[in-house]
Amino acid sequence: MYVGVAAMIAAQAGYYRSGSLAIYLLVVWLAFHTFVRLYEEPTLHRLFGEAYEIYCRTVPRWLVRLRQE
């Protein structure tokens, strides 16, 4: 969801060639990242413990991995 919103803002910034929208994108992305790191991840860790730690080790936070290693 976060990546989708950021992608839409990035697309609009590119389409309109808007520096203001690009700056807005950076602010929104920073807010998303801060929220995820400071609230969402600790909450999920507290709720799911070791299972969430395993999940974090195997799934990237923001972008998909194109190949398995």
Rosetta blueprint (number, residue, H / E / L):
1 M L
2 Y H
3 V H
4 G H
5 V H
6 A H
7 A H
8 M H
9 I H
10 A H
11 A H
12 Q H
13 A H
14 G H
15 Y H
16 Y H
17 R L
18 S L
19 G H
20 S H
21 L H
22 A H
23 I H
24 Y H
25 L H
26 L H
27 V H
28 V H
29 W H
30 L H
31 A H
32 F H
33 H H
34 T H
35 F H
36 V H
37 R H
38 L H
39 Y H
40 E H
41 E H
42 P H
43 T H
44 L H
45 H H
46 R H
47 L H
48 F H
49 G L
50 E H
51 A H
52 Y H
53 E H
54 I H
55 Y H
56 C H
57 R H
58 T H
59 V L
60 P L
61 R L
62 W L
63 L L
64 V L
65 R L
66 L L
67 R L
68 Q L
69 E L
